[in-house]
Amino acid sequence: MASSSKHPMIYWAQRSENVLLTIEVEDMNVTLLKIEGNKFHIQGSNKEGVKYEAELELYDSLKGSDVRRIPTARHVELIIPKEKEEWWPRLLKTTAKVQWIKVDFNKWVDEDEENEAAALPEGMNFDFGGAGGGNNFDFSSMMGGAGGPDFGGQDFDMPEGADDDDDEDDDMPELDDGVKA
């Protein structure tokens, strides 16, 4: 890797069948994207001409020819199929900490939750890796028409004998208006 290039910040997440990578360089013009086996290499520059480059030795092999790039001007988003459908314990072959690679918690799903995320009830739509790249949870499915919680039409009445009127302020003395005679 050329010493005049910077490392881009890379966020990653996975599914059993894919690795999701986000290269955090705004308006990056990608001049090289090479994925062969467990080798990942990307080069490019931003609109100011700053060069970025990253070479990674991944935990296992990917199908580089099947890479999908999600169109966005803000950063480079890639979905890369794994050679073997399995969960990786980490992104890289090495166990050493790399400061410019972070977990993408906006897209992360735990292994035991992968099937649950794929089969969410209607109205609870999470988009893990779509063009929005975020959490598209429909909060209106949890709310009633008046903006409060919807308890399925259940009526919560006051216990018998409890006074529903707000009489607490009847026992309060009048406030002084601050004018002295």
C-alpha positions as CSV (number, residue, x, y, z in Angstrom):
1,M,0.0,0.0,0.0
2,A,1.3,3.4,-0.9
3,S,2.4,5.5,2.0
4,S,0.7,8.6,0.6
5,S,-2.7,7.0,1.0
6,K,-4.9,7.1,4.1
7,H,-6.8,4.2,5.6
8,P,-10.6,4.8,5.2
9,M,-12.8,4.0,8.2
10,I,-14.5,0.7,7.5
11,Y,-17.6,-0.5,9.2
12,W,-18.7,-4.2,8.9
13,A,-21.5,-6.5,9.7
14,Q,-22.4,-9.9,8.6
15,R,-25.2,-12.4,7.9
16,S,-24.5,-16.2,7.6
17,E,-24.4,-15.7,3.8
18,N,-22.9,-12.1,3.4
19,V,-20.4,-9.6,4.6
20,L,-21.6,-6.0,4.7
21,L,-18.9,-3.4,4.4
22,T,-19.2,0.4,4.5
23,I,-16.2,2.5,3.4
24,E,-16.7,5.8,5.2
25,V,-15.3,8.2,2.6
26,E,-17.7,10.8,1.3
27,D,-18.1,11.0,-2.5
28,M,-15.3,8.4,-2.9
29,N,-14.3,7.7,-6.5
30,V,-13.4,4.0,-6.4
31,T,-10.4,3.4,-8.8
32,L,-9.8,-0.3,-7.7
33,L,-12.0,-2.8,-6.0
34,K,-10.5,-6.3,-5.9
35,I,-12.0,-9.2,-4.0
36,E,-10.3,-12.6,-4.5
37,G,-10.6,-15.4,-2.0
38,N,-10.0,-13.9,1.4
39,K,-8.2,-10.8,0.0
40,F,-10.0,-7.4,-0.1
41,H,-8.4,-4.4,-1.7
42,I,-10.0,-1.0,-2.4
43,Q,-8.4,2.3,-3.6
44,G,-9.9,5.6,-4.4
45,S,-10.0,9.3,-3.6
46,N,-12.5,11.8,-2.4
47,K,-13.5,15.0,-4.3
48,E,-10.7,17.0,-2.6
49,G,-8.2,14.5,-4.1
50,V,-7.3,12.8,-0.8
51,K,-6.3,9.2,-1.7
52,Y,-7.6,6.2,0.4
53,E,-6.5,2.6,0.3
54,A,-7.2,-0.5,2.3
55,E,-6.0,-4.1,1.9
56,L,-7.5,-6.7,4.2
57,E,-6.9,-10.4,4.8
58,L,-10.3,-11.6,5.7
59,Y,-11.3,-14.4,8.1
60,D,-12.4,-16.6,5.2
61,S,-13.2,-16.4,1.4
62,L,-15.7,-14.3,-0.4
63,K,-17.4,-14.5,-3.8
64,G,-15.8,-11.3,-5.1
65,S,-17.5,-11.7,-8.5
66,D,-20.9,-11.4,-6.9
67,V,-20.3,-8.2,-5.0
68,R,-23.2,-5.7,-4.9
69,R,-22.6,-2.0,-4.4
70,I,-25.5,0.0,-3.0
71,P,-25.6,3.4,-4.7
72,T,-25.0,6.3,-2.3
73,A,-22.9,9.4,-2.6
74,R,-22.1,9.5,1.1
75,H,-20.0,6.4,1.3
76,V,-19.3,3.1,-0.4
77,E,-21.6,0.2,0.7
78,L,-20.9,-3.3,-0.4
79,I,-22.7,-6.6,0.1
80,I,-20.3,-9.5,-0.6
81,P,-21.4,-13.1,-0.5
82,K,-19.4,-15.6,1.5
83,E,-18.0,-18.7,-0.1
84,K,-19.4,-20.8,2.8
85,E,-22.6,-19.9,4.5
86,E,-21.4,-19.5,8.1
87,W,-20.9,-17.0,10.9
88,W,-17.4,-15.6,11.3
89,P,-16.0,-14.8,14.8
90,R,-14.4,-11.6,13.3
91,L,-13.8,-9.9,10.0
92,L,-10.0,-10.3,9.7
93,K,-7.8,-13.4,9.8
94,T,-5.7,-11.8,12.5
95,T,-7.0,-11.3,16.0
96,A,-5.1,-8.0,16.3
97,K,-7.2,-4.9,16.8
98,V,-7.3,-2.6,13.8
99,Q,-8.3,1.0,14.8
100,W,-9.9,1.9,11.4
101,I,-12.2,-1.1,11.3
102,K,-15.4,-1.0,13.5
103,V,-18.6,-3.0,13.8
104,D,-21.6,-1.4,12.1
105,F,-24.2,-1.7,14.8
106,N,-26.8,-0.2,12.6
107,K,-26.7,-3.3,10.4
108,W,-25.5,-5.9,12.9
109,V,-27.7,-8.9,13.7
110,D,-26.6,-11.7,16.1
111,E,-26.4,-15.2,14.8
112,D,-29.2,-16.4,16.9
113,E,-31.4,-13.5,15.9
114,E,-30.9,-13.8,12.1
115,N,-34.0,-15.8,11.4
116,E,-36.1,-13.6,13.7
117,A,-35.0,-10.5,11.9
118,A,-36.0,-12.0,8.6
119,A,-39.4,-13.0,9.9
120,L,-40.6,-9.9,11.8
121,P,-44.3,-9.3,12.1
122,E,-46.0,-7.0,9.6
123,G,-45.5,-3.3,10.5
124,M,-42.1,-4.0,12.1
125,N,-39.8,-3.4,9.1
126,F,-36.1,-3.4,9.8
127,D,-34.0,-2.8,6.7
128,F,-30.6,-4.4,7.3
129,G,-28.5,-3.4,4.4
130,G,-31.0,-1.8,2.1
131,A,-30.5,1.5,0.3
132,G,-31.6,3.3,3.5
133,G,-29.0,1.4,5.4
134,G,-30.8,2.1,8.7
135,N,-33.4,1.0,11.0
136,N,-36.8,1.6,9.5
137,F,-38.9,0.6,12.5
138,D,-42.6,1.6,12.2
139,F,-43.3,3.1,15.6
140,S,-46.9,3.9,14.5
141,S,-47.7,0.2,14.8
142,M,-47.0,0.6,18.5
143,M,-49.0,3.8,19.0
144,G,-52.8,4.4,19.2
145,G,-54.6,7.1,17.1
146,A,-54.2,9.8,19.8
147,G,-50.4,9.4,19.9
148,G,-50.5,7.3,23.0
149,P,-49.9,3.6,23.5
150,D,-52.5,1.3,21.9
151,F,-53.5,-1.4,24.4
152,G,-55.6,-3.3,22.0
153,G,-58.8,-1.4,22.8
154,Q,-58.6,-2.5,26.5
155,D,-60.2,0.0,28.8
156,F,-58.4,0.7,32.0
157,D,-61.0,2.0,34.5
158,M,-60.3,3.5,37.9
159,P,-60.9,1.2,40.8
160,E,-64.4,1.4,42.3
161,G,-64.6,4.2,44.9
162,A,-61.7,6.1,43.5
163,D,-62.5,9.7,42.6
164,D,-61.8,10.4,39.0
165,D,-62.0,14.2,39.4
166,D,-58.9,16.2,40.0
167,D,-59.8,17.8,43.4
168,E,-56.3,18.0,44.7
169,D,-55.9,21.7,43.8
170,D,-59.1,22.6,45.7
171,D,-57.1,22.3,49.0
172,M,-54.3,24.5,47.8
173,P,-54.1,28.1,49.1
174,E,-54.3,30.9,46.5
175,L,-50.9,32.1,45.3
176,D,-49.8,35.6,46.2
177,D,-49.5,37.7,43.1
178,G,-46.3,39.3,44.4
179,V,-47.9,42.8,44.9
180,K,-47.4,44.3,48.4
181,A,-50.0,46.7,49.8
